[in-house]
Amino acid sequence: MIFPGGRINYEKRVVERMIRFYCIHREGNRELCPECRELLAYAVVRLDCCRFGDRKPVCKKCPVHCYKISMRERMRCVMRYAGPRLLWYRPLDAFGHLLCRLRLFGGR
C-alpha cells in the first residue's frame, strides 16, 4: 500500500494541510479561524463516512457528492488556492494526490 495508515487517513492529512495553508496564507490567520475549523471537521466526518473506504476516488471524480453545496464550494476555494501551492510546500502530498487522480493507486 502506498499510503501508510490507509487512503482515508492520508486524505484527512492532506485536507488538513490544505485548509491550514489556505487559512494562514490566504486569510492571514495565525491559526485556523472558526470557518476553517468547521470545514476541516466537516471534511473529516465526510471522509469517515465515505462509502468507498480506501478505494475512494478523488472527490472531483467521485460519483457520489457527499458534501453540502455550501461546503463543497468552500472546499473548492481552498483547493484552488492551496492545491497548486502544495507542489512547493508539500511536494509528496501533491504527488500522492496526482497519482490518485490518475487512478494509479487506490482510485476507481
MMTF fields as JSON, N, C-alpha, C and O atoms, coordinates in Angstrom:
{
  "mmtfVersion": "1.0.0",
  "mmtfProducer": "UNKNOWN",
  "numBonds": 431,
  "numAtoms": 432,
  "numGroups": 108,
  "numChains": 1,
  "numModels": 1,
  "chainsPerModel": [1],
  "groupsPerChain": [108],
  "chainIdList": ["A"],
  "bondAtomList": [4, 2, 8, 6, 12, 10, 16, 14, 20, 18, 24, 22, 28, 26, 32, 30, 36, 34, 40, 38, 44, 42, 48, 46, 52, 50, 56, 54, 60, 58, 64, 62, 68, 66, 72, 70, 76, 74, 80, 78, 84, 82, 88, 86, 92, 90, 96, 94, 100, 98, 104, 102, 108, 106, 112, 110, 116, 114, 120, 118, 124, 122, 128, 126, 132, 130, 136, 134, 140, 138, 144, 142, 148, 146, 152, 150, 156, 154, 160, 158, 164, 162, 168, 166, 172, 170, 176, 174, 180, 178, 184, 182, 188, 186, 192, 190, 196, 194, 200, 198, 204, 202, 208, 206, 212, 210, 216, 214, 220, 218, 224, 222, 228, 226, 232, 230, 236, 234, 240, 238, 244, 242, 248, 246, 252, 250, 256, 254, 260, 258, 264, 262, 268, 266, 272, 270, 276, 274, 280, 278, 284, 282, 288, 286, 292, 290, 296, 294, 300, 298, 304, 302, 308, 306, 312, 310, 316, 314, 320, 318, 324, 322, 328, 326, 332, 330, 336, 334, 340, 338, 344, 342, 348, 346, 352, 350, 356, 354, 360, 358, 364, 362, 368, 366, 372, 370, 376, 374, 380, 378, 384, 382, 388, 386, 392, 390, 396, 394, 400, 398, 404, 402, 408, 406, 412, 410, 416, 414, 420, 418, 424, 422, 428, 426],
  "bondOrderList": [1, 1, 1, 1, 1, 1, 1, 1, 1, 1, 1, 1, 1, 1, 1, 1, 1, 1, 1, 1, 1, 1, 1, 1, 1, 1, 1, 1, 1, 1, 1, 1, 1, 1, 1, 1, 1, 1, 1, 1, 1, 1, 1, 1, 1, 1, 1, 1, 1, 1, 1, 1, 1, 1, 1, 1, 1, 1, 1, 1, 1, 1, 1, 1, 1, 1, 1, 1, 1, 1, 1, 1, 1, 1, 1, 1, 1, 1, 1, 1, 1, 1, 1, 1, 1, 1, 1, 1, 1, 1, 1, 1, 1, 1, 1, 1, 1, 1, 1, 1, 1, 1, 1, 1, 1, 1, 1],
  "groupList": [{"groupName": "MET", "atomNameList": ["N", "CA", "C", "O"], "elementList": ["N", "C", "C", "O"], "formalChargeList": [0, 0, 0, 0], "bondAtomList": [1, 0, 2, 1, 3, 2], "bondOrderList": [1, 1, 2], "singleLetterCode": "M", "chemCompType": "L-PEPTIDE LINKING"}, {"groupName": "ILE", "atomNameList": ["N", "CA", "C", "O"], "elementList": ["N", "C", "C", "O"], "formalChargeList": [0, 0, 0, 0], "bondAtomList": [1, 0, 2, 1, 3, 2], "bondOrderList": [1, 1, 2], "singleLetterCode": "I", "chemCompType": "L-PEPTIDE LINKING"}, {"groupName": "PHE", "atomNameList": ["N", "CA", "C", "O"], "elementList": ["N", "C", "C", "O"], "formalChargeList": [0, 0, 0, 0], "bondAtomList": [1, 0, 2, 1, 3, 2], "bondOrderList": [1, 1, 2], "singleLetterCode": "F", "chemCompType": "L-PEPTIDE LINKING"}, {"groupName": "PRO", "atomNameList": ["N", "CA", "C", "O"], "elementList": ["N", "C", "C", "O"], "formalChargeList": [0, 0, 0, 0], "bondAtomList": [1, 0, 2, 1, 3, 2], "bondOrderList": [1, 1, 2], "singleLetterCode": "P", "chemCompType": "L-PEPTIDE LINKING"}, {"groupName": "GLY", "atomNameList": ["N", "CA", "C", "O"], "elementList": ["N", "C", "C", "O"], "formalChargeList": [0, 0, 0, 0], "bondAtomList": [1, 0, 2, 1, 3, 2], "bondOrderList": [1, 1, 2], "singleLetterCode": "G", "chemCompType": "PEPTIDE LINKING"}, {"groupName": "ARG", "atomNameList": ["N", "CA", "C", "O"], "elementList": ["N", "C", "C", "O"], "formalChargeList": [0, 0, 0, 0], "bondAtomList": [1, 0, 2, 1, 3, 2], "bondOrderList": [1, 1, 2], "singleLetterCode": "R", "chemCompType": "L-PEPTIDE LINKING"}, {"groupName": "ASN", "atomNameList": ["N", "CA", "C", "O"], "elementList": ["N", "C", "C", "O"], "formalChargeList": [0, 0, 0, 0], "bondAtomList": [1, 0, 2, 1, 3, 2], "bondOrderList": [1, 1, 2], "singleLetterCode": "N", "chemCompType": "L-PEPTIDE LINKING"}, {"groupName": "TYR", "atomNameList": ["N", "CA", "C", "O"], "elementList": ["N", "C", "C", "O"], "formalChargeList": [0, 0, 0, 0], "bondAtomList": [1, 0, 2, 1, 3, 2], "bondOrderList": [1, 1, 2], "singleLetterCode": "Y", "chemCompType": "L-PEPTIDE LINKING"}, {"groupName": "GLU", "atomNameList": ["N", "CA", "C", "O"], "elementList": ["N", "C", "C", "O"], "formalChargeList": [0, 0, 0, 0], "bondAtomList": [1, 0, 2, 1, 3, 2], "bondOrderList": [1, 1, 2], "singleLetterCode": "E", "chemCompType": "L-PEPTIDE LINKING"}, {"groupName": "LYS", "atomNameList": ["N", "CA", "C", "O"], "elementList": ["N", "C", "C", "O"], "formalChargeList": [0, 0, 0, 0], "bondAtomList": [1, 0, 2, 1, 3, 2], "bondOrderList": [1, 1, 2], "singleLetterCode": "K", "chemCompType": "L-PEPTIDE LINKING"}, {"groupName": "VAL", "atomNameList": ["N", "CA", "C", "O"], "elementList": ["N", "C", "C", "O"], "formalChargeList": [0, 0, 0, 0], "bondAtomList": [1, 0, 2, 1, 3, 2], "bondOrderList": [1, 1, 2], "singleLetterCode": "V", "chemCompType": "L-PEPTIDE LINKING"}, {"groupName": "CYS", "atomNameList": ["N", "CA", "C", "O"], "elementList": ["N", "C", "C", "O"], "formalChargeList": [0, 0, 0, 0], "bondAtomList": [1, 0, 2, 1, 3, 2], "bondOrderList": [1, 1, 2], "singleLetterCode": "C", "chemCompType": "L-PEPTIDE LINKING"}, {"groupName": "HIS", "atomNameList": ["N", "CA", "C", "O"], "elementList": ["N", "C", "C", "O"], "formalChargeList": [0, 0, 0, 0], "bondAtomList": [1, 0, 2, 1, 3, 2], "bondOrderList": [1, 1, 2], "singleLetterCode": "H", "chemCompType": "L-PEPTIDE LINKING"}, {"groupName": "LEU", "atomNameList": ["N", "CA", "C", "O"], "elementList": ["N", "C", "C", "O"], "formalChargeList": [0, 0, 0, 0], "bondAtomList": [1, 0, 2, 1, 3, 2], "bondOrderList": [1, 1, 2], "singleLetterCode": "L", "chemCompType": "L-PEPTIDE LINKING"}, {"groupName": "ALA", "atomNameList": ["N", "CA", "C", "O"], "elementList": ["N", "C", "C", "O"], "formalChargeList": [0, 0, 0, 0], "bondAtomList": [1, 0, 2, 1, 3, 2], "bondOrderList": [1, 1, 2], "singleLetterCode": "A", "chemCompType": "L-PEPTIDE LINKING"}, {"groupName": "ASP", "atomNameList": ["N", "CA", "C", "O"], "elementList": ["N", "C", "C", "O"], "formalChargeList": [0, 0, 0, 0], "bondAtomList": [1, 0, 2, 1, 3, 2], "bondOrderList": [1, 1, 2], "singleLetterCode": "D", "chemCompType": "L-PEPTIDE LINKING"}, {"groupName": "SER", "atomNameList": ["N", "CA", "C", "O"], "elementList": ["N", "C", "C", "O"], "formalChargeList": [0, 0, 0, 0], "bondAtomList": [1, 0, 2, 1, 3, 2], "bondOrderList": [1, 1, 2], "singleLetterCode": "S", "chemCompType": "L-PEPTIDE LINKING"}, {"groupName": "TRP", "atomNameList": ["N", "CA", "C", "O"], "elementList": ["N", "C", "C", "O"], "formalChargeList": [0, 0, 0, 0], "bondAtomList": [1, 0, 2, 1, 3, 2], "bondOrderList": [1, 1, 2], "singleLetterCode": "W", "chemCompType": "L-PEPTIDE LINKING"}],
  "groupTypeList": [0, 1, 2, 3, 4, 4, 5, 1, 6, 7, 8, 9, 5, 10, 10, 8, 5, 0, 1, 5, 2, 7, 11, 1, 12, 5, 8, 4, 6, 5, 8, 13, 11, 3, 8, 11, 5, 8, 13, 13, 14, 7, 14, 10, 10, 5, 13, 15, 11, 11, 5, 2, 4, 15, 5, 9, 3, 10, 11, 9, 9, 11, 3, 10, 12, 11, 7, 9, 1, 16, 0, 5, 8, 5, 0, 5, 11, 10, 0, 5, 7, 14, 4, 3, 5, 13, 13, 17, 7, 5, 3, 13, 15, 14, 2, 4, 12, 13, 13, 11, 5, 13, 5, 13, 2, 4, 4, 5],
  "groupIdList": [1, 2, 3, 4, 5, 6, 7, 8, 9, 10, 11, 12, 13, 14, 15, 16, 17, 18, 19, 20, 21, 22, 23, 24, 25, 26, 27, 28, 29, 30, 31, 32, 33, 34, 35, 36, 37, 38, 39, 40, 41, 42, 43, 44, 45, 46, 47, 48, 49, 50, 51, 52, 53, 54, 55, 56, 57, 58, 59, 60, 61, 62, 63, 64, 65, 66, 67, 68, 69, 70, 71, 72, 73, 74, 75, 76, 77, 78, 79, 80, 81, 82, 83, 84, 85, 86, 87, 88, 89, 90, 91, 92, 93, 94, 95, 96, 97, 98, 99, 100, 101, 102, 103, 104, 105, 106, 107, 108],
  "secStructList": [7, 7, 1, 6, 6, 7, 2, 2, 2, 2, 2, 2, 2, 2, 2, 2, 2, 2, 2, 2, 2, 0, 0, 0, 0, 0, 1, 7, 7, 1, 1, 7, 7, 2, 2, 2, 2, 2, 2, 2, 2, 2, 2, 2, 2, 2, 2, 2, 6, 7, 6, 6, 4, 4, 4, 7, 7, 7, 4, 4, 4, 7, 1, 1, 7, 7, 1, 7, 2, 2, 2, 2, 2, 2, 2, 2, 2, 2, 2, 2, 2, 2, 2, 2, 2, 2, 2, 2, 2, 7, 2, 2, 2, 2, 2, 2, 2, 2, 2, 2, 2, 6, 6, 1, 1, 1, 7, 7],
  "xCoordList": [0.845, 0.0, 0.888, 1.848, 0.569, 1.376, 1.074, 1.911, -0.093, -0.49, -0.44, -1.343, 0.598, 0.671, -0.545, -0.891, -1.183, -2.37, -3.65, -4.728, -3.557, -4.746, -5.031, -4.56, -5.793, -6.108, -6.925, -6.684, -7.89, -8.738, -7.903, -8.067, -7.014, -6.154, -5.227, -4.958, -4.743, -3.915, -4.719, -4.233, -5.939, -6.802, -7.063, -7.068, -7.278, -7.505, -6.295, -6.44, -5.108, -3.887, -3.729, -3.398, -3.964, -3.801, -4.843, -4.514, -6.084, -7.134, -6.806, -6.973, -6.348, -5.987, -4.859, -4.915, -3.849, -2.732, -3.197, -2.748, -4.097, -4.593, -5.409, -5.253, -6.269, -7.1, -6.22, -6.422, -5.252, -4.335, -3.552, -3.412, -3.053, -2.299, -3.165, -2.726, -4.382, -5.308, -5.586, -5.512, -5.901, -6.281, -5.116, -5.309, -3.929, -2.763, -2.297, -2.075, -2.149, -1.567, -2.584, -2.272, -3.759, -4.757, -5.525, -5.751, -5.926, -6.728, -5.881, -6.377, -4.598, -3.696, -3.851, -3.458, -4.408, -4.586, -3.353, -2.607, -3.149, -2.033, -2.417, -1.564, -3.677, -4.192, -5.553, -6.066, -6.136, -7.402, -8.505, -8.731, -9.173, -10.328, -11.523, -11.459, -12.597, -13.765, -14.343, -14.763, -14.367, -14.922, -14.058, -14.581, -12.752, -11.861, -11.874, -11.769, -12.003, -12.146, -13.412, -13.421, -14.489, -15.754, -15.611, -16.098, -14.95, -14.737, -13.892, -14.196, -12.841, -11.989, -12.772, -12.677, -13.538, -14.333, -15.343, -15.543, -15.967, -16.93, -16.26, -16.793, -15.084, -14.357, -13.958, -14.054, -13.512, -13.111, -14.303, -14.181, -15.449, -16.66, -17.053, -17.398, -17.003, -17.366, -16.401, -16.831, -15.112, -14.144, -14.375, -14.245, -14.714, -15.002, -16.218, -16.298, -17.156, -18.385, -18.324, -19.315, -17.184, -17.077, -17.415, -16.833, -18.343, -18.799, -17.769, -17.87, -16.78, -15.762, -14.558, -13.755, -14.433, -13.328, -11.983, -11.793, -11.059, -9.716, -9.658, -8.603, -10.765, -10.815, -11.451, -11.895, -11.487, -12.094, -11.383, -10.155, -12.143, -11.529, -11.338, -11.868, -10.595, -10.505, -11.905, -12.704, -12.19, -13.555, -14.066, -15.246, -13.168, -13.571, -14.123, -14.995, -13.626, -14.055, -15.036, -15.403, -15.455, -16.344, -17.763, -18.266, -18.409, -19.78, -20.8, -21.934, -20.407, -21.308, -20.759, -19.697, -21.475, -21.049, -21.701, -22.89, -20.896, -21.442, -21.374, -21.899, -20.747, -20.669, -21.927, -22.492, -22.36, -23.411, -22.87, -21.656, -23.73, -23.298, -22.429, -21.412, -22.812, -22.028, -20.627, -19.65, -20.526, -19.223, -18.395, -17.177, -19.039, -18.325, -17.697, -16.563, -18.436, -17.922, -16.749, -15.764, -16.849, -15.741, -14.5, -13.38, -14.718, -13.58, -12.95, -11.73, -13.755, -13.212, -12.293, -11.225, -12.72, -11.884, -10.556, -9.497, -10.626, -9.411, -8.501, -7.303, -9.067, -8.254, -7.684, -6.555, -8.451, -7.946, -6.733, -5.784, -6.784, -5.671, -4.5, -3.363, -4.789, -3.726, -3.174, -1.988, -3.999, -3.578, -2.315, -1.346, -2.295, -1.09, 0.135, 1.27, -0.116, 0.993, 1.592, 2.713, 0.844, 1.381, 2.607, 3.463, 2.692, 3.866, 5.159, 6.179, 5.124, 6.322, 6.458, 7.563, 5.328, 5.377, 5.265, 5.85, 4.536, 4.329, 4.355, 3.318, 5.508, 5.553, 5.117, 4.517, 5.398, 4.977, 3.456, 2.881, 2.81, 1.34, 0.762, -0.18, 1.329, 0.847, 1.033, 0.151, 2.173, 2.45, 1.501, 0.996, 1.256, 0.321, -1.08, -1.769, -1.5, -2.827, -2.897, -3.905, -1.833, -1.791, -1.892, -2.602, -1.187, -1.269, -2.696, -3.183, -3.355, -4.75, -5.646, -6.536, -5.412, -6.222, -6.059, -7.002, -4.862, -4.599, -5.016, -4.827, -5.585, -6.081, -4.973, -5.212, -3.782, -2.694, -2.708, -2.302, -3.179, -3.215, -4.507, -4.835, -5.244, -6.407, -7.615, -8.63, -7.593, -8.755, -9.634, -9.306, -10.757, -11.675, -11.589, -12.285],
  "yCoordList": [-1.182, 0.0, 1.241, 1.328, 2.171, 3.377, 4.378, 5.232, 4.293, 5.253, 4.607, 3.848, 4.893, 4.328, 4.764, 5.945, 3.824, 4.145, 4.132, 4.34, 3.891, 3.807, 5.097, 6.173, 4.96, 6.078, 7.162, 8.349, 6.77, 7.756, 8.612, 9.831, 7.991, 8.764, 9.691, 10.813, 9.219, 10.067, 11.285, 12.414, 11.047, 12.134, 13.144, 14.351, 12.654, 13.558, 14.449, 15.65, 13.869, 14.657, 15.72, 16.87, 15.335, 16.281, 17.393, 18.562, 17.05, 18.067, 19.03, 20.242, 18.494, 19.371, 20.317, 21.505, 19.817, 20.664, 21.746, 22.89, 21.375, 22.347, 23.442, 24.624, 23.047, 24.029, 24.933, 26.147, 24.359, 25.176, 26.148, 27.325, 25.662, 26.51, 27.675, 28.825, 27.375, 28.393, 29.431, 30.634, 28.97, 29.865, 30.775, 31.962, 30.22, 31.002, 31.943, 33.13, 31.42, 32.22, 33.085, 34.214, 32.583, 33.354, 34.319, 35.474, 33.827, 34.655, 35.429, 36.351, 35.06, 35.792, 35.49, 36.304, 34.351, 33.978, 33.253, 32.644, 33.326, 32.592, 31.14, 30.253, 30.907, 29.55, 29.471, 30.476, 28.289, 28.108, 28.997, 29.039, 29.693, 30.502, 29.563, 28.4, 30.035, 29.169, 28.556, 27.399, 29.319, 28.792, 27.656, 26.652, 27.817, 26.766, 25.547, 24.415, 25.769, 24.634, 23.856, 22.625, 24.591, 23.948, 23.131, 22.004, 23.696, 22.992, 21.74, 20.689, 21.84, 20.687, 19.594, 18.422, 19.964, 18.972, 18.303, 17.09, 19.076, 18.542, 17.566, 16.493, 17.953, 17.094, 15.775, 14.719, 15.829, 14.607, 13.675, 12.466, 14.226, 13.402, 12.78, 11.6, 13.566, 13.043, 11.931, 10.929, 12.094, 11.049, 9.796, 8.683, 9.963, 8.802, 8.022, 6.805, 8.735, 8.098, 7.673, 7.186, 7.851, 7.558, 6.091, 5.182, 5.889, 4.525, 3.72, 2.495, 4.383, 3.686, 3.256, 2.435, 3.809, 3.444, 3.729, 4.78, 2.803, 3.011, 2.913, 3.138, 2.584, 2.576, 3.857, 3.926, 4.848, 6.129, 6.829, 6.918, 7.325, 8.155, 9.574, 9.899, 10.405, 11.802, 12.394, 11.994, 13.343, 13.877, 14.432, 14.306, 15.043, 15.629, 14.569, 14.869, 13.341, 12.271, 11.298, 10.288, 11.597, 10.68, 10.738, 11.825, 9.587, 9.583, 10.037, 10.369, 10.055, 10.463, 11.737, 11.716, 12.84, 14.085, 14.179, 14.472, 13.923, 13.834, 15.157, 15.243, 16.181, 17.475, 18.288, 18.219, 19.062, 20.046, 21.045, 21.234, 21.68, 22.594, 23.719, 24.066, 24.287, 25.394, 24.932, 25.646, 23.747, 23.224, 22.828, 23.006, 22.301, 21.931, 23.166, 23.12, 24.255, 25.498, 26.038, 26.513, 25.968, 26.416, 25.549, 26.055, 24.236, 23.331, 23.588, 23.496, 23.906, 24.236, 25.455, 25.477, 26.461, 27.665, 27.313, 27.778, 26.488, 26.063, 25.308, 25.581, 24.364, 23.524, 24.318, 24.074, 25.258, 26.089, 26.905, 27.096, 27.375, 28.176, 27.297, 27.501, 26.323, 25.539, 24.445, 24.127, 23.87, 22.75, 23.0, 22.255, 24.033, 24.285, 24.638, 24.328, 25.284, 25.703, 24.547, 24.645, 23.445, 22.267, 21.718, 21.085, 21.959, 21.492, 22.027, 21.337, 23.242, 23.844, 23.525, 23.282, 23.523, 23.37, 21.924, 21.556, 21.116, 19.708, 18.871, 18.346, 18.734, 18.04, 16.578, 16.08, 15.878, 14.475, 14.346, 13.431, 15.254, 15.246, 15.529, 14.868, 16.507, 16.852, 15.679, 15.38, 15.024, 13.878, 12.714, 12.073, 12.438, 11.373, 11.647, 10.742, 12.898, 13.271, 13.108, 12.649, 13.483, 13.33, 11.859, 11.514, 10.995, 9.558, 9.048, 8.255, 9.507, 9.089, 9.613, 8.908, 10.835, 11.422, 10.676, 10.546, 10.194, 9.445, 7.986, 7.19, 7.646, 6.297, 5.244, 4.072, 5.659, 4.69, 3.941, 2.781, 4.611, 3.978, 4.31, 5.481, 3.285, 3.45, 4.106, 4.191, 4.57, 5.215, 4.231, 3.051, 4.729, 3.863, 4.172, 3.552],
  "zCoordList": [0.0, 0.0, 0.0, 0.766, -0.839, -0.96, 0.158, 0.449, 0.787, 1.806, 3.187, 3.541, 3.976, 5.325, 6.139, 6.159, 6.799, 7.582, 6.78, 7.337, 5.475, 4.637, 3.894, 4.261, 2.868, 1.976, 2.663, 2.441, 3.496, 4.171, 5.118, 5.154, 5.88, 6.783, 6.008, 6.437, 4.873, 4.007, 3.539, 3.591, 3.089, 2.617, 3.738, 3.499, 4.946, 6.083, 6.315, 6.546, 6.253, 6.466, 5.372, 5.662, 4.136, 3.027, 3.117, 2.913, 3.417, 3.536, 4.676, 4.54, 5.782, 6.9, 6.501, 6.817, 5.822, 5.391, 4.422, 4.494, 3.52, 2.549, 3.239, 2.935, 4.159, 4.858, 5.717, 5.739, 6.419, 7.24, 6.348, 6.683, 5.234, 4.319, 3.845, 3.848, 3.442, 2.958, 4.044, 3.793, 5.231, 6.324, 6.718, 6.979, 6.758, 7.168, 6.05, 6.293, 4.833, 3.758, 3.014, 2.636, 2.806, 2.038, 2.936, 2.575, 4.116, 5.011, 6.012, 6.66, 6.146, 7.024, 8.507, 9.343, 8.844, 10.25, 10.772, 10.005, 12.073, 12.69, 12.958, 12.941, 13.201, 13.383, 12.715, 12.223, 12.695, 11.976, 12.549, 13.758, 11.66, 12.047, 12.262, 11.864, 12.876, 13.114, 11.831, 11.834, 10.747, 9.496, 8.942, 8.459, 9.014, 8.518, 9.442, 8.971, 10.743, 11.671, 11.366, 11.393, 11.075, 10.729, 9.436, 9.356, 8.439, 7.173, 7.379, 6.815, 8.176, 8.454, 9.175, 8.81, 10.19, 10.926, 9.989, 10.056, 9.132, 8.177, 7.21, 6.928, 6.706, 5.76, 6.412, 5.787, 7.659, 8.361, 8.548, 8.353, 8.922, 9.08, 7.742, 7.681, 6.678, 5.359, 4.935, 4.363, 5.208, 4.872, 5.707, 5.198, 6.979, 7.829, 7.325, 7.488, 6.717, 6.239, 4.772, 4.228, 4.138, 2.71, 2.435, 3.026, 1.55, 1.247, 0.471, 0.405, -0.118, -0.894, -0.06, -0.502, 1.142, 2.021, 1.372, 0.76, 1.505, 0.966, -0.562, -1.155, -1.191, -2.662, -3.184, -4.33, -2.341, -2.65, -3.806, -3.814, -4.78, -5.827, -5.276, -4.213, -5.981, -5.555, -5.646, -6.492, -4.775, -4.687, -6.016, -6.341, -6.771, -8.044, -9.001, -9.817, -8.909, -9.807, -9.154, -9.755, -7.937, -7.218, -7.796, -8.078, -7.974, -8.49, -7.443, -7.789, -6.169, -5.087, -4.454, -3.832, -4.608, -3.978, -2.606, -2.484, -1.573, -0.225, 0.536, 1.646, -0.023, 0.642, 0.359, -0.732, 1.361, 1.115, 0.116, 0.029, -0.629, -1.677, -1.116, -1.715, 0.014, 0.583, 0.989, 0.763, 1.585, 1.997, 0.775, 0.766, -0.235, -1.458, -2.098, -2.575, -2.104, -2.683, -1.866, -2.432, -0.546, 0.312, 0.082, 0.012, -0.033, -0.251, -1.613, -1.754, -2.609, -3.929, -3.856, -4.468, -3.105, -2.941, -2.286, -2.71, -1.249, -0.552, -1.508, -1.579, -2.237, -3.123, -4.293, -4.716, -4.812, -5.903, -5.463, -6.224, -4.233, -3.747, -3.294, -3.718, -2.432, -1.797, -2.703, -2.623, -3.553, -4.384, -5.188, -5.045, -6.037, -6.828, -5.973, -6.335, -4.846, -3.981, -3.199, -2.7, -3.09, -2.405, -3.129, -2.512, -4.425, -5.169, -4.562, -4.568, -4.04, -3.442, -1.968, -1.483, -1.239, 0.207, 0.672, 1.69, -0.046, 0.294, -0.977, -1.382, -1.613, -2.912, -2.841, -3.794, -1.746, -1.661, -1.588, -2.178, -0.871, -0.827, -2.205, -2.642, -2.88, -4.22, -5.177, -5.983, -5.085, -5.955, -5.643, -6.564, -4.37, -3.984, -4.492, -4.963, -4.395, -4.887, -6.405, -6.943, -7.078, -8.536, -8.929, -9.873, -8.211, -8.504, -8.333, -9.139, -7.287, -7.065, -8.171, -8.645, -8.574, -9.641, -10.949, -11.73, -11.176, -12.409, -12.28, -13.2, -11.128, -10.848, -10.795, -11.086, -10.43, -10.335, -9.011, -8.939, -7.962, -6.643, -5.95, -5.757, -5.572, -4.7, -5.293, -4.602, -6.494, -7.081, -7.809, -7.931, -8.293, -9.031, -10.498, -11.301]
}
